[in-house]
Amino acid sequence: MTTERIKSEITGTVWKILLAEGDAIKVESELMILESMKMEIPVESPVSGRIHSILVAPGDAVDEDQDLAIIELD
């Protein structure tokens, strides 16, 4: 099984998770939305595949470069 880790590009808070574990995802599809300084920043998938695990929950604080999710590649 080949996987890709999705990392946060900013320090902020998880505002909303749009997909669930097991869902299919395509390149550039939004996985979740982070909030930082009252701005909403979408987290997009760089790969296509299936969501293996989501490592954060709404309301969680995240740091830059923190793992947010793991995608199983097609």
SEFIZA-3560 file (N, C-alpha, C; in Angstrom, 3 decimals):
REM SEFIZA-3560
<numar><xx>0.842</xx><yy>-1.176</yy><zz>0.000</zz><atom>N</atom></numar>
<numar><xx>0.000</xx><yy>0.000</yy><zz>0.000</zz><atom>CA</atom></numar>
<numar><xx>0.895</xx><yy>1.250</yy><zz>0.000</zz><atom>C</atom></numar>
<numar><xx>0.752</xx><yy>2.082</yy><zz>-1.011</zz><atom>N</atom></numar>
<numar><xx>1.496</xx><yy>3.325</yy><zz>-1.077</zz><atom>CA</atom></numar>
<numar><xx>0.611</xx><yy>4.448</yy><zz>-0.538</zz><atom>C</atom></numar>
<numar><xx>1.188</xx><yy>5.286</yy><zz>0.312</zz><atom>N</atom></numar>
<numar><xx>0.412</xx><yy>6.361</yy><zz>0.914</zz><atom>CA</atom></numar>
<numar><xx>1.101</xx><yy>7.715</yy><zz>0.743</zz><atom>C</atom></numar>
<numar><xx>0.326</xx><yy>8.754</yy><zz>0.917</zz><atom>N</atom></numar>
<numar><xx>0.805</xx><yy>10.127</yy><zz>0.879</zz><atom>CA</atom></numar>
<numar><xx>0.274</xx><yy>10.832</yy><zz>2.115</zz><atom>C</atom></numar>
<numar><xx>1.158</xx><yy>11.517</yy><zz>2.839</zz><atom>N</atom></numar>
<numar><xx>0.734</xx><yy>12.279</yy><zz>4.017</zz><atom>CA</atom></numar>
<numar><xx>0.398</xx><yy>13.704</yy><zz>3.585</zz><atom>C</atom></numar>
<numar><xx>-0.767</xx><yy>14.161</yy><zz>4.017</zz><atom>N</atom></numar>
<numar><xx>-1.185</xx><yy>15.537</yy><zz>3.748</zz><atom>CA</atom></numar>
<numar><xx>-0.769</xx><yy>16.374</yy><zz>4.954</zz><atom>C</atom></numar>
<numar><xx>-0.008</xx><yy>17.436</yy><zz>4.707</zz><atom>N</atom></numar>
<numar><xx>0.529</xx><yy>18.263</yy><zz>5.785</zz><atom>CA</atom></numar>
<numar><xx>-0.088</xx><yy>19.653</yy><zz>5.766</zz><atom>C</atom></numar>
<numar><xx>-0.134</xx><yy>20.275</yy><zz>6.929</zz><atom>N</atom></numar>
<numar><xx>-0.622</xx><yy>21.643</yy><zz>7.040</zz><atom>CA</atom></numar>
<numar><xx>0.443</xx><yy>22.607</yy><zz>6.526</zz><atom>C</atom></numar>
<numar><xx>0.018</xx><yy>23.593</yy><zz>5.765</zz><atom>N</atom></numar>
<numar><xx>0.943</xx><yy>24.612</yy><zz>5.274</zz><atom>CA</atom></numar>
<numar><xx>0.988</xx><yy>25.818</yy><zz>6.206</zz><atom>C</atom></numar>
<numar><xx>0.093</xx><yy>25.837</yy><zz>7.212</zz><atom>N</atom></numar>
<numar><xx>0.007</xx><yy>26.979</yy><zz>8.120</zz><atom>CA</atom></numar>
<numar><xx>-0.184</xx><yy>26.509</yy><zz>9.559</zz><atom>C</atom></numar>
<numar><xx>-0.005</xx><yy>27.429</yy><zz>10.494</zz><atom>N</atom></numar>
<numar><xx>-0.397</xx><yy>27.210</yy><zz>11.885</zz><atom>CA</atom></numar>
<numar><xx>-1.807</xx><yy>27.766</yy><zz>12.023</zz><atom>C</atom></numar>
<numar><xx>-2.709</xx><yy>26.978</yy><zz>12.582</zz><atom>N</atom></numar>
<numar><xx>-4.092</xx><yy>27.435</yy><zz>12.719</zz><atom>CA</atom></numar>
<numar><xx>-4.930</xx><yy>26.428</yy><zz>13.468</zz><atom>C</atom></numar>
<numar><xx>-6.220</xx><yy>26.437</yy><zz>13.173</zz><atom>N</atom></numar>
<numar><xx>-7.186</xx><yy>25.551</yy><zz>13.821</zz><atom>CA</atom></numar>
<numar><xx>-7.993</xx><yy>24.842</yy><zz>12.743</zz><atom>C</atom></numar>
<numar><xx>-8.298</xx><yy>23.553</yy><zz>12.973</zz><atom>N</atom></numar>
<numar><xx>-9.160</xx><yy>22.809</yy><zz>12.050</zz><atom>CA</atom></numar>
<numar><xx>-10.579</xx><yy>23.361</yy><zz>12.227</zz><atom>C</atom></numar>
<numar><xx>-11.120</xx><yy>23.946</yy><zz>11.164</zz><atom>N</atom></numar>
<numar><xx>-12.455</xx><yy>24.519</yy><zz>11.246</zz><atom>CA</atom></numar>
<numar><xx>-13.507</xx><yy>23.496</yy><zz>10.821</zz><atom>C</atom></numar>
<numar><xx>-13.258</xx><yy>22.794</yy><zz>9.703</zz><atom>N</atom></numar>
<numar><xx>-14.250</xx><yy>21.872</yy><zz>9.168</zz><atom>CA</atom></numar>
<numar><xx>-13.554</xx><yy>20.761</yy><zz>8.395</zz><atom>C</atom></numar>
<numar><xx>-14.024</xx><yy>19.527</yy><zz>8.586</zz><atom>N</atom></numar>
<numar><xx>-13.530</xx><yy>18.389</yy><zz>7.805</zz><atom>CA</atom></numar>
<numar><xx>-14.632</xx><yy>18.023</yy><zz>6.811</zz><atom>C</atom></numar>
<numar><xx>-14.292</xx><yy>18.001</yy><zz>5.523</zz><atom>N</atom></numar>
<numar><xx>-15.284</xx><yy>17.850</yy><zz>4.462</zz><atom>CA</atom></numar>
<numar><xx>-15.503</xx><yy>16.409</yy><zz>4.016</zz><atom>C</atom></numar>
<numar><xx>-14.525</xx><yy>15.530</yy><zz>4.237</zz><atom>N</atom></numar>
<numar><xx>-14.631</xx><yy>14.129</yy><zz>3.819</zz><atom>CA</atom></numar>
<numar><xx>-14.342</xx><yy>13.227</yy><zz>5.008</zz><atom>C</atom></numar>
<numar><xx>-14.640</xx><yy>11.947</yy><zz>4.866</zz><atom>N</atom></numar>
<numar><xx>-14.439</xx><yy>10.978</yy><zz>5.952</zz><atom>CA</atom></numar>
<numar><xx>-13.473</xx><yy>9.884</yy><zz>5.517</zz><atom>C</atom></numar>
<numar><xx>-12.976</xx><yy>9.140</yy><zz>6.489</zz><atom>N</atom></numar>
<numar><xx>-12.107</xx><yy>8.002</yy><zz>6.188</zz><atom>CA</atom></numar>
<numar><xx>-12.862</xx><yy>7.036</yy><zz>5.276</zz><atom>C</atom></numar>
<numar><xx>-12.170</xx><yy>6.549</yy><zz>4.251</zz><atom>N</atom></numar>
<numar><xx>-12.770</xx><yy>5.635</yy><zz>3.286</zz><atom>CA</atom></numar>
<numar><xx>-13.296</xx><yy>6.321</yy><zz>2.040</zz><atom>C</atom></numar>
<numar><xx>-13.488</xx><yy>7.646</yy><zz>2.098</zz><atom>N</atom></numar>
<numar><xx>-13.974</xx><yy>8.381</yy><zz>0.931</zz><atom>CA</atom></numar>
<numar><xx>-12.895</xx><yy>8.464</yy><zz>-0.147</zz><atom>C</atom></numar>
<numar><xx>-13.331</xx><yy>8.467</yy><zz>-1.401</zz><atom>N</atom></numar>
<numar><xx>-12.415</xx><yy>8.688</yy><zz>-2.520</zz><atom>CA</atom></numar>
<numar><xx>-12.132</xx><yy>10.182</yy><zz>-2.615</zz><atom>C</atom></numar>
<numar><xx>-10.919</xx><yy>10.509</yy><zz>-3.065</zz><atom>N</atom></numar>
<numar><xx>-10.532</xx><yy>11.909</yy><zz>-3.215</zz><atom>CA</atom></numar>
<numar><xx>-9.714</xx><yy>12.047</yy><zz>-4.493</zz><atom>C</atom></numar>
<numar><xx>-9.892</xx><yy>13.166</yy><zz>-5.178</zz><atom>N</atom></numar>
<numar><xx>-9.154</xx><yy>13.437</yy><zz>-6.418</zz><atom>CA</atom></numar>
<numar><xx>-8.164</xx><yy>14.575</yy><zz>-6.192</zz><atom>C</atom></numar>
<numar><xx>-7.215</xx><yy>14.692</yy><zz>-7.091</zz><atom>N</atom></numar>
<numar><xx>-6.240</xx><yy>15.777</yy><zz>-7.034</zz><atom>CA</atom></numar>
<numar><xx>-6.977</xx><yy>17.111</yy><zz>-6.955</zz><atom>C</atom></numar>
<numar><xx>-6.543</xx><yy>17.970</yy><zz>-6.067</zz><atom>N</atom></numar>
<numar><xx>-7.073</xx><yy>19.310</yy><zz>-5.841</zz><atom>CA</atom></numar>
<numar><xx>-8.450</xx><yy>19.337</yy><zz>-5.200</zz><atom>C</atom></numar>
<numar><xx>-8.977</xx><yy>18.185</yy><zz>-4.762</zz><atom>N</atom></numar>
<numar><xx>-10.228</xx><yy>18.186</yy><zz>-4.008</zz><atom>CA</atom></numar>
<numar><xx>-9.951</xx><yy>18.680</yy><zz>-2.591</zz><atom>C</atom></numar>
<numar><xx>-10.907</xx><yy>19.417</yy><zz>-2.026</zz><atom>N</atom></numar>
<numar><xx>-10.746</xx><yy>19.916</yy><zz>-0.664</zz><atom>CA</atom></numar>
<numar><xx>-11.036</xx><yy>18.805</yy><zz>0.338</zz><atom>C</atom></numar>
<numar><xx>-10.119</xx><yy>18.648</yy><zz>1.282</zz><atom>N</atom></numar>
<numar><xx>-10.256</xx><yy>17.645</yy><zz>2.334</zz><atom>CA</atom></numar>
<numar><xx>-10.793</xx><yy>18.282</yy><zz>3.610</zz><atom>C</atom></numar>
<numar><xx>-10.284</xx><yy>19.450</yy><zz>3.945</zz><atom>N</atom></numar>
<numar><xx>-10.707</xx><yy>20.145</yy><zz>5.155</zz><atom>CA</atom></numar>
<numar><xx>-10.418</xx><yy>21.624</yy><zz>5.005</zz><atom>C</atom></numar>
<numar><xx>-10.915</xx><yy>22.393</yy><zz>5.973</zz><atom>N</atom></numar>
<numar><xx>-10.678</xx><yy>23.836</yy><zz>5.978</zz><atom>CA</atom></numar>
<numar><xx>-10.039</xx><yy>24.205</yy><zz>7.318</zz><atom>C</atom></numar>
<numar><xx>-8.921</xx><yy>24.923</yy><zz>7.233</zz><atom>N</atom></numar>
<numar><xx>-8.249</xx><yy>25.422</yy><zz>8.423</zz><atom>CA</atom></numar>
<numar><xx>-8.591</xx><yy>26.900</yy><zz>8.581</zz><atom>C</atom></numar>
<numar><xx>-8.549</xx><yy>27.378</yy><zz>9.821</zz><atom>N</atom></numar>
<numar><xx>-8.797</xx><yy>28.791</yy><zz>10.104</zz><atom>CA</atom></numar>
<numar><xx>-7.547</xx><yy>29.356</yy><zz>10.741</zz><atom>C</atom></numar>
<numar><xx>-7.124</xx><yy>30.499</yy><zz>10.235</zz><atom>N</atom></numar>
<numar><xx>-5.964</xx><yy>31.185</yy><zz>10.794</zz><atom>CA</atom></numar>
<numar><xx>-6.175</xx><yy>32.682</yy><zz>10.626</zz><atom>C</atom></numar>
<numar><xx>-6.112</xx><yy>33.408</yy><zz>11.715</zz><atom>N</atom></numar>
<numar><xx>-6.278</xx><yy>34.867</yy><zz>11.695</zz><atom>CA</atom></numar>
<numar><xx>-7.583</xx><yy>35.264</yy><zz>10.998</zz><atom>C</atom></numar>
<numar><xx>-8.669</xx><yy>34.532</yy><zz>11.313</zz><atom>N</atom></numar>
<numar><xx>-10.020</xx><yy>34.779</yy><zz>10.785</zz><atom>CA</atom></numar>
<numar><xx>-10.133</xx><yy>34.573</yy><zz>9.279</zz><atom>C</atom></numar>
<numar><xx>-9.156</xx><yy>33.853</yy><zz>8.698</zz><atom>N</atom></numar>
<numar><xx>-9.213</xx><yy>33.486</yy><zz>7.281</zz><atom>CA</atom></numar>
<numar><xx>-9.431</xx><yy>31.985</yy><zz>7.176</zz><atom>C</atom></numar>
<numar><xx>-10.220</xx><yy>31.557</yy><zz>6.196</zz><atom>N</atom></numar>
<numar><xx>-10.447</xx><yy>30.131</yy><zz>5.943</zz><atom>CA</atom></numar>
<numar><xx>-9.507</xx><yy>29.682</yy><zz>4.835</zz><atom>C</atom></numar>
<numar><xx>-8.705</xx><yy>28.659</yy><zz>5.136</zz><atom>N</atom></numar>
<numar><xx>-7.724</xx><yy>28.161</yy><zz>4.171</zz><atom>CA</atom></numar>
<numar><xx>-8.057</xx><yy>26.704</yy><zz>3.835</zz><atom>C</atom></numar>
<numar><xx>-8.419</xx><yy>26.405</yy><zz>2.578</zz><atom>N</atom></numar>
<numar><xx>-8.718</xx><yy>25.020</yy><zz>2.218</zz><atom>CA</atom></numar>
<numar><xx>-7.442</xx><yy>24.179</yy><zz>2.131</zz><atom>C</atom></numar>
<numar><xx>-7.571</xx><yy>22.923</yy><zz>2.546</zz><atom>N</atom></numar>
<numar><xx>-6.482</xx><yy>21.948</yy><zz>2.404</zz><atom>CA</atom></numar>
<numar><xx>-6.886</xx><yy>21.034</yy><zz>1.253</zz><atom>C</atom></numar>
<numar><xx>-6.111</xx><yy>21.084</yy><zz>0.168</zz><atom>N</atom></numar>
<numar><xx>-6.409</xx><yy>20.299</yy><zz>-1.023</zz><atom>CA</atom></numar>
<numar><xx>-5.473</xx><yy>19.106</yy><zz>-1.127</zz><atom>C</atom></numar>
<numar><xx>-5.979</xx><yy>18.043</yy><zz>-1.715</zz><atom>N</atom></numar>
<numar><xx>-5.173</xx><yy>16.838</yy><zz>-1.904</zz><atom>CA</atom></numar>
<numar><xx>-4.249</xx><yy>16.995</yy><zz>-3.112</zz><atom>C</atom></numar>
<numar><xx>-2.967</xx><yy>16.664</yy><zz>-2.949</zz><atom>N</atom></numar>
<numar><xx>-2.055</xx><yy>16.701</yy><zz>-4.085</zz><atom>CA</atom></numar>
<numar><xx>-2.107</xx><yy>15.416</yy><zz>-4.929</zz><atom>C</atom></numar>
<numar><xx>-2.882</xx><yy>14.424</yy><zz>-4.457</zz><atom>N</atom></numar>
<numar><xx>-2.944</xx><yy>13.120</yy><zz>-5.123</zz><atom>CA</atom></numar>
<numar><xx>-4.384</xx><yy>12.618</yy><zz>-5.177</zz><atom>C</atom></numar>
<numar><xx>-4.619</xx><yy>11.597</yy><zz>-6.003</zz><atom>N</atom></numar>
<numar><xx>-5.907</xx><yy>10.902</yy><zz>-6.032</zz><atom>CA</atom></numar>
<numar><xx>-5.772</xx><yy>9.602</yy><zz>-5.264</zz><atom>C</atom></numar>
<numar><xx>-6.858</xx><yy>9.190</yy><zz>-4.641</zz><atom>N</atom></numar>
<numar><xx>-6.840</xx><yy>7.937</yy><zz>-3.899</zz><atom>CA</atom></numar>
<numar><xx>-8.031</xx><yy>7.838</yy><zz>-2.975</zz><atom>C</atom></numar>
<numar><xx>-7.810</xx><yy>7.170</yy><zz>-1.843</zz><atom>N</atom></numar>
<numar><xx>-8.854</xx><yy>6.972</yy><zz>-0.849</zz><atom>CA</atom></numar>
<numar><xx>-8.302</xx><yy>7.424</yy><zz>0.504</zz><atom>C</atom></numar>
<numar><xx>-9.129</xx><yy>8.091</yy><zz>1.296</zz><atom>N</atom></numar>
<numar><xx>-8.681</xx><yy>8.584</yy><zz>2.600</zz><atom>CA</atom></numar>
<numar><xx>-8.509</xx><yy>7.395</yy><zz>3.542</zz><atom>C</atom></numar>
<numar><xx>-7.272</xx><yy>7.158</yy><zz>3.950</zz><atom>N</atom></numar>
<numar><xx>-6.958</xx><yy>6.063</yy><zz>4.873</zz><atom>CA</atom></numar>
<numar><xx>-7.259</xx><yy>6.487</yy><zz>6.305</zz><atom>C</atom></numar>
<numar><xx>-6.792</xx><yy>7.664</yy><zz>6.693</zz><atom>N</atom></numar>
<numar><xx>-7.070</xx><yy>8.156</yy><zz>8.041</zz><atom>CA</atom></numar>
<numar><xx>-6.974</xx><yy>9.672</yy><zz>8.095</zz><atom>C</atom></numar>
<numar><xx>-7.796</xx><yy>10.236</yy><zz>8.960</zz><atom>N</atom></numar>
<numar><xx>-7.758</xx><yy>11.668</yy><zz>9.249</zz><atom>CA</atom></numar>
<numar><xx>-7.204</xx><yy>11.792</yy><zz>10.662</zz><atom>C</atom></numar>
<numar><xx>-6.150</xx><yy>12.564</yy><zz>10.802</zz><atom>N</atom></numar>
<numar><xx>-5.377</xx><yy>12.595</yy><zz>12.049</zz><atom>CA</atom></numar>
<numar><xx>-5.744</xx><yy>13.758</yy><zz>12.963</zz><atom>C</atom></numar>
<numar><xx>-6.709</xx><yy>14.580</yy><zz>12.558</zz><atom>N</atom></numar>
<numar><xx>-7.128</xx><yy>15.731</yy><zz>13.360</zz><atom>CA</atom></numar>
<numar><xx>-8.650</xx><yy>15.770</yy><zz>13.420</zz><atom>C</atom></numar>
<numar><xx>-9.180</xx><yy>16.623</yy><zz>14.294</zz><atom>N</atom></numar>
<numar><xx>-10.629</xx><yy>16.786</yy><zz>14.451</zz><atom>CA</atom></numar>
<numar><xx>-10.954</xx><yy>18.279</yy><zz>14.469</zz><atom>C</atom></numar>
<numar><xx>-12.199</xx><yy>18.639</yy><zz>14.162</zz><atom>N</atom></numar>
<numar><xx>-12.570</xx><yy>20.048</yy><zz>14.228</zz><atom>CA</atom></numar>
<numar><xx>-12.241</xx><yy>20.634</yy><zz>15.612</zz><atom>C</atom></numar>
<numar><xx>-11.663</xx><yy>21.819</yy><zz>15.584</zz><atom>N</atom></numar>
<numar><xx>-11.272</xx><yy>22.482</yy><zz>16.820</zz><atom>CA</atom></numar>
<numar><xx>-9.835</xx><yy>22.245</yy><zz>17.233</zz><atom>C</atom></numar>
<numar><xx>-9.173</xx><yy>21.264</yy><zz>16.621</zz><atom>N</atom></numar>
<numar><xx>-7.771</xx><yy>20.975</yy><zz>16.950</zz><atom>CA</atom></numar>
<numar><xx>-6.859</xx><yy>22.095</yy><zz>16.441</zz><atom>C</atom></numar>
<numar><xx>-5.895</xx><yy>22.464</yy><zz>17.259</zz><atom>N</atom></numar>
<numar><xx>-4.843</xx><yy>23.391</yy><zz>16.819</zz><atom>CA</atom></numar>
<numar><xx>-3.814</xx><yy>22.582</yy><zz>16.037</zz><atom>C</atom></numar>
<numar><xx>-3.338</xx><yy>23.132</yy><zz>14.931</zz><atom>N</atom></numar>
<numar><xx>-2.324</xx><yy>22.453</yy><zz>14.121</zz><atom>CA</atom></numar>
<numar><xx>-1.155</xx><yy>23.397</yy><zz>13.869</zz><atom>C</atom></numar>
<numar><xx>0.013</xx><yy>22.805</yy><zz>13.733</zz><atom>N</atom></numar>
<numar><xx>1.227</xx><yy>23.550</yy><zz>13.442</zz><atom>CA</atom></numar>
<numar><xx>1.572</xx><yy>23.407</yy><zz>11.967</zz><atom>C</atom></numar>
<numar><xx>2.361</xx><yy>24.330</yy><zz>11.467</zz><atom>N</atom></numar>
<numar><xx>2.859</xx><yy>24.231</yy><zz>10.102</zz><atom>CA</atom></numar>
<numar><xx>3.632</xx><yy>22.927</yy><zz>9.954</zz><atom>C</atom></numar>
<numar><xx>3.420</xx><yy>22.209</yy><zz>8.871</zz><atom>N</atom></numar>
<numar><xx>4.087</xx><yy>20.944</yy><zz>8.544</zz><atom>CA</atom></numar>
<numar><xx>3.563</xx><yy>19.744</yy><zz>9.347</zz><atom>C</atom></numar>
<numar><xx>2.490</xx><yy>19.912</yy><zz>10.107</zz><atom>N</atom></numar>
<numar><xx>1.901</xx><yy>18.799</yy><zz>10.861</zz><atom>CA</atom></numar>
<numar><xx>1.100</xx><yy>17.904</yy><zz>9.920</zz><atom>C</atom></numar>
<numar><xx>1.159</xx><yy>16.577</yy><zz>10.132</zz><atom>N</atom></numar>
<numar><xx>0.356</xx><yy>15.640</yy><zz>9.346</zz><atom>CA</atom></numar>
<numar><xx>-1.119</xx><yy>15.815</yy><zz>9.687</zz><atom>C</atom></numar>
<numar><xx>-1.954</xx><yy>15.923</yy><zz>8.639</zz><atom>N</atom></numar>
<numar><xx>-3.385</xx><yy>16.081</yy><zz>8.824</zz><atom>CA</atom></numar>
<numar><xx>-4.161</xx><yy>14.823</yy><zz>8.435</zz><atom>C</atom></numar>
<numar><xx>-3.688</xx><yy>14.143</yy><zz>7.399</zz><atom>N</atom></numar>
<numar><xx>-4.384</xx><yy>12.969</yy><zz>6.896</zz><atom>CA</atom></numar>
<numar><xx>-3.417</xx><yy>12.098</yy><zz>6.107</zz><atom>C</atom></numar>
<numar><xx>-3.851</xx><yy>10.844</yy><zz>5.892</zz><atom>N</atom></numar>
<numar><xx>-3.070</xx><yy>9.908</yy><zz>5.087</zz><atom>CA</atom></numar>
<numar><xx>-3.982</xx><yy>9.410</yy><zz>3.977</zz><atom>C</atom></numar>
<numar><xx>-3.485</xx><yy>9.495</yy><zz>2.733</zz><atom>N</atom></numar>
<numar><xx>-4.239</xx><yy>9.066</yy><zz>1.547</zz><atom>CA</atom></numar>
<numar><xx>-3.587</xx><yy>7.813</yy><zz>0.965</zz><atom>C</atom></numar>
<numar><xx>-4.397</xx><yy>6.783</yy><zz>0.702</zz><atom>N</atom></numar>
<numar><xx>-3.915</xx><yy>5.598</yy><zz>-0.035</zz><atom>CA</atom></numar>
<numar><xx>-3.999</xx><yy>5.947</yy><zz>-1.516</zz><atom>C</atom></numar>
<numar><xx>-2.892</xx><yy>5.814</yy><zz>-2.215</zz><atom>N</atom></numar>
<numar><xx>-2.863</xx><yy>6.161</yy><zz>-3.638</zz><atom>CA</atom></numar>
<numar><xx>-3.582</xx><yy>5.112</yy><zz>-4.482</zz><atom>C</atom></numar>
<numar><xx>-4.179</xx><yy>5.583</yy><zz>-5.583</zz><atom>N</atom></numar>
<numar><xx>-4.863</xx><yy>4.661</yy><zz>-6.537</zz><atom>CA</atom></numar>
<numar><xx>-3.851</xx><yy>3.766</yy><zz>-7.212</zz><atom>C</atom></numar>
//
